[in-house]
C-alpha cells in the first residue's frame, strides 16, 4: 500500500525550512499540491524561504505555491487559504507547523514574549484553521495536523511555549469532535528534531546539555525525516483516527494521551476538603485509567459508576 496525495491540496505553515519543509517535500513527492506558507526570508539575498521550497518541489515535477502572509493575524490566515483556493481550487489538508520560542523565566517574561508565542501557535491555528475549515466542511473531507510539543511535559524557562503547545492538544480534541460529521479529522504531533527553532532560541538553564553525549551518538536519528513519516500519515486519507496526539522522537512513534484515573467516588456527605485529603492517594492514582473521547464521554463514565 502506497500513501498517495494525488489530486489533493495541503497547506503547510512554517514550511520554509526545517520540519515544515520536510513535510512539504514528502507530501509533494506523493502527488499533493502544496501551499508553502512561511514569512521567513534569507537575510543575505532577501529571497523568501517559501519561494525556495516551491522551487525545490517544482524542480522534482511537483506542484506548489508560496504564501508569505503571517498566520498570527486573521487577515493573514485568510490570505493563505485564499492562495490555496485561487491557485488549486480546493483544500484537503492543513499542517500547522509555524512557530518559534521566546525563552525566559516565568516571572521575567514580558507581555509581548507571551503574546507573540500564543499569537502564532494558538491564535495562528484559529486564524488559518477557520477559513480552511469552511472549505473542508463544504467538501465533506479534511485532515488537520496541529503541532504540539514534548514541552507540555515541562520545559525549563519556556512556560509561554509549553502553555501554547498544551492549548493545541485541547483544540485538537475539540476539532475532532466537531468535525466528525463533516469527514474532517484532527490530530496533533509532538515532534523532536534538530531544527532552527532550538538553535535560534537557546533556553537558559536547560538540562538538555546533560544529554549532549547521547544526542551526539544518535545524531542520525534527529533529522526532520524522522518526524515527517508520522505527519504524512496523519495528513493522508489512509488515516482514520481523529482527536489524538502522537510523539515522534528519534524514530520512536507513540500515542500521547490525556487519561483519567479511576479515582475516588465520594458520597454527598463526603464533599469536604478533609475527605479529599483522606482519600487523596486514590484520587492521585493512575493505575487504572480511561481515555475519554470527549468531556461528555468522561461525564458518562462517572454517571455509569453512579
C-alpha positions as a Markdown table, in Angstrom:
| # | Residue | x | y | z |
|---|---|---|---|---|
| 1 | Unk | 0.0 | 0.0 | 0.0 |
| 2 | Unk | 1.4 | 3.4 | -1.1 |
| 3 | Unk | 0.1 | 6.5 | 0.6 |
| 4 | Unk | -0.9 | 9.0 | -2.1 |
| 5 | Unk | -1.9 | 12.6 | -2.1 |
| 6 | Unk | -2.8 | 12.7 | -5.8 |
| 7 | Unk | -5.4 | 15.4 | -6.6 |
| 8 | Unk | -5.2 | 16.7 | -3.0 |
| 9 | Unk | -4.1 | 20.2 | -1.8 |
| 10 | Unk | -2.4 | 20.8 | 1.5 |
| 11 | Unk | -1.4 | 24.0 | 3.3 |
| 12 | Unk | 1.8 | 23.6 | 5.5 |
| 13 | Unk | 2.6 | 26.6 | 7.7 |
| 14 | Unk | 6.2 | 27.2 | 8.7 |
| 15 | Unk | 7.2 | 25.2 | 5.6 |
| 16 | Unk | 10.2 | 27.4 | 4.6 |
| 17 | Unk | 12.8 | 25.3 | 6.4 |
| 18 | Unk | 13.2 | 22.5 | 9.0 |
| 19 | Unk | 10.3 | 20.2 | 9.8 |
| 20 | Unk | 7.8 | 22.1 | 7.7 |
| 21 | Unk | 10.0 | 22.0 | 4.6 |
| 22 | Unk | 10.4 | 18.2 | 5.0 |
| 23 | Unk | 6.6 | 17.7 | 5.3 |
| 24 | Unk | 6.1 | 19.8 | 2.2 |
| 25 | Unk | 8.7 | 17.8 | 0.2 |
| 26 | Unk | 7.3 | 14.5 | 1.3 |
| 27 | Unk | 3.6 | 15.2 | 0.6 |
| 28 | Unk | 4.5 | 16.9 | -2.7 |
| 29 | Unk | 6.5 | 13.8 | -3.7 |
| 30 | Unk | 3.4 | 11.7 | -3.2 |
| 31 | Unk | 1.4 | 13.9 | -5.6 |
| 32 | Unk | 0.0 | 16.6 | -3.3 |
| 33 | Unk | -0.1 | 20.2 | -4.3 |
| 34 | Unk | 1.4 | 22.3 | -1.6 |
| 35 | Unk | 0.9 | 25.8 | -0.3 |
| 36 | Unk | 4.2 | 26.6 | 1.3 |
| 37 | Unk | 3.4 | 29.1 | 4.0 |
| 38 | Unk | 6.2 | 30.9 | 5.7 |
| 39 | Unk | 7.1 | 34.6 | 6.4 |
| 40 | Unk | 10.9 | 34.0 | 6.6 |
| 41 | Unk | 13.4 | 35.4 | 4.2 |
| 42 | Unk | 17.1 | 34.8 | 3.6 |
| 43 | Unk | 18.9 | 37.6 | 5.3 |
| 44 | Unk | 21.5 | 37.9 | 2.5 |
| 45 | Unk | 19.5 | 37.6 | -0.7 |
| 46 | Unk | 16.1 | 38.6 | 0.6 |
| 47 | Unk | 14.6 | 35.6 | -1.1 |
| 48 | Unk | 11.5 | 34.2 | 0.7 |
| 49 | Unk | 12.1 | 30.7 | 2.2 |
| 50 | Unk | 8.8 | 29.7 | 0.9 |
| 51 | Unk | 9.8 | 30.5 | -2.7 |
| 52 | Unk | 13.0 | 28.4 | -2.3 |
| 53 | Unk | 10.9 | 25.4 | -1.2 |
| 54 | Unk | 8.5 | 25.9 | -4.0 |
| 55 | Unk | 11.4 | 25.8 | -6.5 |
| 56 | Unk | 12.6 | 22.6 | -4.9 |
| 57 | Unk | 9.2 | 21.0 | -5.3 |
| 58 | Unk | 8.7 | 22.2 | -8.9 |
| 59 | Unk | 12.2 | 21.0 | -9.9 |
| 60 | Unk | 11.1 | 17.5 | -9.0 |
| 61 | Unk | 7.9 | 17.8 | -11.0 |
| 62 | Unk | 5.6 | 18.7 | -8.2 |
| 63 | Unk | 3.1 | 21.5 | -7.7 |
| 64 | Unk | 3.5 | 24.2 | -5.1 |
| 65 | Unk | 2.8 | 27.9 | -4.5 |
| 66 | Unk | 4.3 | 30.2 | -1.9 |
| 67 | Unk | 2.3 | 32.2 | 0.7 |
| 68 | Unk | 4.2 | 34.7 | 2.8 |
| 69 | Unk | 1.5 | 36.2 | 5.0 |
| 70 | Unk | 1.6 | 35.7 | 8.7 |
| 71 | Unk | -0.9 | 33.4 | 10.4 |
| 72 | Unk | -0.6 | 35.5 | 13.5 |
| 73 | Unk | -3.4 | 37.6 | 12.2 |
| 74 | Unk | -6.9 | 36.6 | 11.0 |
| 75 | Unk | -6.3 | 38.5 | 7.7 |
| 76 | Unk | -3.0 | 36.6 | 7.1 |
| 77 | Unk | -4.7 | 33.3 | 7.8 |
| 78 | Unk | -7.5 | 34.0 | 5.3 |
| 79 | Unk | -5.0 | 35.2 | 2.7 |
| 80 | Unk | -3.0 | 31.9 | 2.9 |
| 81 | Unk | -6.2 | 29.9 | 2.4 |
| 82 | Unk | -7.2 | 32.2 | -0.4 |
| 83 | Unk | -3.9 | 31.4 | -2.1 |
| 84 | Unk | -4.8 | 27.7 | -1.9 |
| 85 | Unk | -8.2 | 28.2 | -3.4 |
| 86 | Unk | -7.2 | 30.7 | -6.1 |
| 87 | Unk | -4.3 | 28.5 | -7.2 |
| 88 | Unk | -5.6 | 25.0 | -6.9 |
| 89 | Unk | -9.4 | 25.3 | -6.4 |
| 90 | Unk | -9.6 | 23.1 | -3.4 |
| 91 | Unk | -8.2 | 22.3 | 0.1 |
| 92 | Unk | -7.9 | 18.9 | 1.7 |
| 93 | Unk | -5.2 | 19.2 | 4.4 |
| 94 | Unk | -3.7 | 21.6 | 6.8 |
| 95 | Unk | -0.5 | 21.1 | 8.8 |
| 96 | Unk | 0.0 | 24.0 | 11.2 |
| 97 | Unk | 3.7 | 23.9 | 11.9 |
| 98 | Unk | 4.6 | 27.6 | 12.2 |
| 99 | Unk | 6.1 | 28.6 | 15.5 |
| 100 | Unk | 9.0 | 29.9 | 17.4 |
| 101 | Unk | 10.2 | 30.2 | 21.0 |
| 102 | Unk | 10.7 | 33.2 | 23.3 |
| 103 | Unk | 12.5 | 31.5 | 26.2 |
| 104 | Unk | 12.5 | 33.2 | 29.6 |
| 105 | Unk | 11.8 | 32.6 | 33.2 |
| 106 | Unk | 8.2 | 32.7 | 34.3 |
| 107 | Unk | 8.5 | 35.8 | 36.4 |
| 108 | Unk | 10.6 | 37.6 | 33.9 |
| 109 | Unk | 8.6 | 37.1 | 30.7 |
| 110 | Unk | 7.1 | 40.2 | 29.2 |
| 111 | Unk | 3.6 | 40.5 | 28.0 |
| 112 | Unk | 4.9 | 40.7 | 24.4 |
| 113 | Unk | 7.0 | 37.5 | 24.9 |
| 114 | Unk | 3.9 | 35.7 | 26.0 |
| 115 | Unk | 1.5 | 37.2 | 23.4 |
| 116 | Unk | 3.9 | 36.7 | 20.5 |
| 117 | Unk | 4.1 | 32.9 | 21.1 |
| 118 | Unk | 0.4 | 32.5 | 21.7 |
| 119 | Unk | -0.4 | 34.5 | 18.6 |
| 120 | Unk | 1.5 | 32.3 | 16.2 |
| 121 | Unk | 1.0 | 28.8 | 17.8 |
| 122 | Unk | -2.6 | 29.1 | 19.2 |
| 123 | Unk | -4.2 | 32.0 | 17.5 |
| 124 | Unk | -2.5 | 31.0 | 14.3 |
| 125 | Unk | -4.3 | 27.7 | 14.4 |
| 126 | Unk | -7.6 | 29.6 | 14.6 |
| 127 | Unk | -6.6 | 32.2 | 12.0 |
| 128 | Unk | -5.8 | 29.7 | 9.4 |
| 129 | Unk | -7.9 | 26.9 | 10.7 |
| 130 | Unk | -11.3 | 28.7 | 10.5 |
| 131 | Unk | -11.2 | 29.7 | 6.8 |
| 132 | Unk | -9.7 | 26.3 | 5.9 |
| 133 | Unk | -12.5 | 24.6 | 7.9 |
| 134 | Unk | -15.2 | 26.2 | 5.8 |
| 135 | Unk | -13.8 | 24.7 | 2.6 |
| 136 | Unk | -13.2 | 21.3 | 4.2 |
| 137 | Unk | -16.7 | 21.3 | 5.6 |
| 138 | Unk | -18.1 | 22.2 | 2.2 |
| 139 | Unk | -16.1 | 19.3 | 0.6 |
| 140 | Unk | -17.0 | 16.9 | 3.5 |
| 141 | Unk | -13.4 | 15.9 | 3.9 |
| 142 | Unk | -10.3 | 17.3 | 5.7 |
| 143 | Unk | -7.2 | 16.4 | 7.5 |
| 144 | Unk | -5.7 | 18.7 | 10.1 |
| 145 | Unk | -2.4 | 18.2 | 11.9 |
| 146 | Unk | -1.6 | 20.6 | 14.7 |
| 147 | Unk | 1.9 | 20.9 | 16.2 |
| 148 | Unk | 2.2 | 20.5 | 19.9 |
| 149 | Unk | 5.5 | 19.7 | 21.7 |
| 150 | Unk | 7.0 | 17.5 | 24.4 |
| 151 | Unk | 7.4 | 20.8 | 26.3 |
| 152 | Unk | 3.9 | 20.1 | 27.6 |
| 153 | Unk | 5.5 | 17.7 | 30.0 |
| 154 | Unk | 7.5 | 20.6 | 31.4 |
| 155 | Unk | 10.5 | 22.5 | 29.9 |
| 156 | Unk | 12.7 | 24.9 | 31.7 |
| 157 | Unk | 12.2 | 28.6 | 31.1 |
| 158 | Unk | 9.6 | 28.1 | 28.5 |
| 159 | Unk | 6.2 | 28.4 | 30.2 |
| 160 | Unk | 4.8 | 30.5 | 27.4 |
| 161 | Unk | 5.8 | 27.9 | 24.8 |
| 162 | Unk | 4.6 | 25.0 | 26.9 |
| 163 | Unk | 1.3 | 26.6 | 27.6 |
| 164 | Unk | 0.7 | 27.4 | 23.9 |
| 165 | Unk | 1.6 | 23.9 | 22.9 |
| 166 | Unk | -0.7 | 22.4 | 25.5 |
| 167 | Unk | -3.6 | 24.5 | 24.2 |
| 168 | Unk | -3.2 | 22.9 | 20.8 |
| 169 | Unk | -3.9 | 19.5 | 22.4 |
| 170 | Unk | -7.3 | 20.8 | 23.6 |
| 171 | Unk | -8.0 | 22.4 | 20.2 |
| 172 | Unk | -7.2 | 19.1 | 18.5 |
| 173 | Unk | -9.7 | 17.1 | 20.5 |
| 174 | Unk | -12.4 | 19.7 | 20.1 |
| 175 | Unk | -11.9 | 19.9 | 16.4 |
| 176 | Unk | -12.1 | 16.1 | 16.1 |
| 177 | Unk | -15.4 | 16.2 | 17.9 |
| 178 | Unk | -16.8 | 19.0 | 15.9 |
| 179 | Unk | -15.5 | 17.8 | 12.5 |
| 180 | Unk | -16.6 | 14.1 | 12.7 |
| 181 | Unk | -19.9 | 14.7 | 10.9 |
| 182 | Unk | -18.2 | 16.5 | 8.1 |
| 183 | Unk | -15.4 | 14.0 | 7.4 |
| 184 | Unk | -12.8 | 16.3 | 9.0 |
| 185 | Unk | -10.2 | 14.7 | 11.2 |
| 186 | Unk | -7.7 | 16.4 | 13.5 |
| 187 | Unk | -4.7 | 15.1 | 15.2 |
| 188 | Unk | -1.6 | 16.6 | 17.0 |
| 189 | Unk | 2.1 | 15.8 | 16.6 |
| 190 | Unk | 4.7 | 16.3 | 19.3 |
| 191 | Unk | 7.9 | 16.3 | 17.3 |
| 192 | Unk | 11.5 | 16.4 | 18.5 |
| 193 | Unk | 14.2 | 17.0 | 15.9 |
| 194 | Unk | 17.2 | 19.2 | 15.1 |
| 195 | Unk | 15.7 | 22.4 | 13.9 |
| 196 | Unk | 16.3 | 26.2 | 13.8 |
| 197 | Unk | 13.8 | 26.9 | 16.5 |
| 198 | Unk | 16.0 | 25.4 | 19.1 |
| 199 | Unk | 19.3 | 26.8 | 17.8 |
| 200 | Unk | 17.9 | 30.3 | 17.3 |
| 201 | Unk | 16.3 | 30.3 | 20.8 |
| 202 | Unk | 18.6 | 28.7 | 23.4 |
| 203 | Unk | 16.8 | 28.0 | 26.6 |
| 204 | Unk | 18.6 | 29.4 | 29.7 |
| 205 | Unk | 19.4 | 26.8 | 32.4 |
| 206 | Unk | 18.1 | 23.9 | 30.2 |
| 207 | Unk | 19.0 | 20.4 | 31.3 |
| 208 | Unk | 19.2 | 19.4 | 27.6 |
| 209 | Unk | 23.0 | 19.7 | 27.8 |
| 210 | Unk | 23.1 | 16.8 | 30.2 |
| 211 | Unk | 22.0 | 14.6 | 27.2 |
| 212 | Unk | 24.6 | 16.1 | 24.8 |
| 213 | Unk | 26.6 | 12.9 | 24.6 |
| 214 | Unk | 23.6 | 10.7 | 23.9 |
| 215 | Unk | 22.2 | 13.2 | 21.4 |
| 216 | Unk | 25.5 | 13.3 | 19.6 |
| 217 | Unk | 25.8 | 9.5 | 19.4 |
| 218 | Unk | 22.4 | 9.3 | 17.8 |
| 219 | Unk | 22.6 | 12.4 | 15.6 |
| 220 | Unk | 21.4 | 10.5 | 12.5 |
| 221 | Unk | 18.1 | 9.9 | 14.3 |
| 222 | Unk | 17.2 | 13.6 | 14.9 |
| 223 | Unk | 16.6 | 14.9 | 11.4 |
| 224 | Unk | 13.3 | 16.2 | 10.1 |
| 225 | Unk | 13.0 | 13.0 | 8.1 |
| 226 | Unk | 12.5 | 11.1 | 11.4 |
| 227 | Unk | 9.2 | 13.1 | 12.1 |
| 228 | Unk | 7.7 | 13.5 | 8.6 |
| 229 | Unk | 6.5 | 9.9 | 8.1 |
| 230 | Unk | 4.1 | 10.3 | 11.0 |
| 231 | Unk | 2.9 | 13.7 | 9.8 |
| 232 | Unk | 2.4 | 12.5 | 6.3 |
| 233 | Unk | 0.3 | 9.5 | 7.5 |
| 234 | Unk | -1.9 | 11.7 | 9.8 |
| 235 | Unk | -2.5 | 14.1 | 6.9 |
| 236 | Unk | -3.5 | 11.4 | 4.5 |
| 237 | Unk | -6.8 | 9.7 | 3.6 |
| 238 | Unk | -5.3 | 6.4 | 4.9 |
| 239 | Unk | -5.5 | 7.8 | 8.5 |
| 240 | Unk | -8.9 | 7.0 | 10.1 |
| 241 | Unk | -8.0 | 8.2 | 13.6 |
| 242 | Unk | -9.0 | 11.6 | 15.0 |
| 243 | Unk | -8.6 | 13.6 | 18.2 |
| 244 | Unk | -5.3 | 12.1 | 19.2 |
| 245 | Unk | -1.8 | 13.2 | 19.8 |
| 246 | Unk | 1.4 | 11.4 | 18.8 |
| 247 | Unk | 5.0 | 11.8 | 19.7 |
| 248 | Unk | 7.9 | 11.4 | 17.2 |
| 249 | Unk | 11.3 | 11.2 | 18.9 |
| 250 | Unk | 14.3 | 9.7 | 17.2 |
| 251 | Unk | 12.2 | 7.2 | 15.3 |
| 252 | Unk | 10.0 | 6.3 | 18.2 |
| 253 | Unk | 6.4 | 7.0 | 17.4 |
| 254 | Unk | 3.9 | 6.8 | 20.2 |
| 255 | Unk | 0.5 | 8.0 | 21.3 |
| 256 | Unk | 0.3 | 10.6 | 23.9 |
| 257 | Unk | -2.9 | 10.5 | 25.8 |
| 258 | Unk | -5.0 | 12.6 | 28.2 |
| 259 | Unk | -6.0 | 10.0 | 30.7 |
| 260 | Unk | -8.4 | 9.9 | 33.7 |
| 261 | Unk | -7.8 | 7.7 | 36.7 |
| 262 | Unk | -10.5 | 5.6 | 38.3 |
| 263 | Unk | -10.2 | 8.0 | 41.3 |
| 264 | Unk | -12.4 | 8.0 | 44.4 |
| 265 | Unk | -16.2 | 8.3 | 44.2 |
| 266 | Unk | -17.4 | 10.3 | 47.2 |
| 267 | Unk | -20.9 | 10.3 | 48.7 |
| 268 | Unk | -22.6 | 13.7 | 49.2 |
| 269 | Unk | -21.8 | 13.8 | 52.9 |
| 270 | Unk | -18.1 | 13.4 | 51.9 |
| 271 | Unk | -18.0 | 16.6 | 49.8 |
| 272 | Unk | -15.3 | 18.2 | 52.1 |
| 273 | Unk | -11.7 | 19.1 | 51.7 |
| 274 | Unk | -10.9 | 16.8 | 54.7 |
| 275 | Unk | -12.4 | 13.8 | 52.9 |
| 276 | Unk | -10.5 | 14.7 | 49.8 |
| 277 | Unk | -7.3 | 14.8 | 51.9 |
| 278 | Unk | -8.1 | 11.4 | 53.4 |
| 279 | Unk | -8.7 | 9.8 | 50.0 |
| 280 | Unk | -6.1 | 11.7 | 48.0 |
| 281 | Unk | -3.9 | 8.6 | 47.3 |
| 282 | Unk | -6.9 | 7.1 | 45.5 |
| 283 | Unk | -7.6 | 10.4 | 43.6 |
| 284 | Unk | -3.9 | 10.6 | 42.6 |
| 285 | Unk | -3.6 | 7.0 | 41.4 |
| 286 | Unk | -3.3 | 6.3 | 37.7 |
| 287 | Unk | -3.0 | 2.6 | 37.9 |
| 288 | Unk | -6.4 | 2.1 | 36.3 |
| 289 | Unk | -7.0 | 4.7 | 33.6 |
| 290 | Unk | -9.6 | 5.5 | 31.0 |
| 291 | Unk | -9.2 | 7.7 | 27.9 |
| 292 | Unk | -12.3 | 9.8 | 27.4 |
| 293 | Unk | -13.0 | 10.8 | 23.8 |
| 294 | Unk | -14.7 | 13.9 | 24.9 |
| 295 | Unk | -15.9 | 15.8 | 28.0 |
| 296 | Unk | -19.3 | 14.1 | 27.6 |
| 297 | Unk | -17.6 | 10.8 | 27.5 |
| 298 | Unk | -15.9 | 11.4 | 30.8 |
| 299 | Unk | -19.2 | 12.5 | 32.3 |
| 300 | Unk | -20.8 | 9.3 | 31.0 |
| 301 | Unk | -18.1 | 7.2 | 32.6 |
| 302 | Unk | -18.8 | 8.8 | 36.0 |
| 303 | Unk | -22.5 | 8.5 | 35.6 |
| 304 | Unk | -22.2 | 4.8 | 34.8 |
| 305 | Unk | -20.4 | 4.3 | 38.2 |
| 306 | Unk | -23.3 | 6.1 | 40.0 |
